[in-house]
């Protein structure tokens, strides 16, 4: 999972033909720490099919504001560079996986 900042966000998320899932998190957030291993497990399942990224909101507050990630963790799903879904808070792994699967199968 690649760490994104304002510096590399555009180049990494717009120069891929793959769907994108971004986890906005904070280092101080206990729920984020609980979700990170879940997110990493799901990433392994979709290797080569979906790009997974993370953004630390205190490090990149402009990105957090742009994508309304005031609640952490926030999961942003992008297809063709367009946000198609946002999920926030603690999410059971099957639910997160199901939403990501829908992203993968959604028409281009």
Secondary structure, DSSP 4 states (H G I P E B T S, - for coil): -EEE-TTTHHHHHHS-SSEEEEEEE-TT-HHHHHHHHHHHHHHHHTTTTEEEEEEETTT-HHHHHHTT--SSSEEEEEETTEEEEEEES---HHHHHHHHHHHHHS--
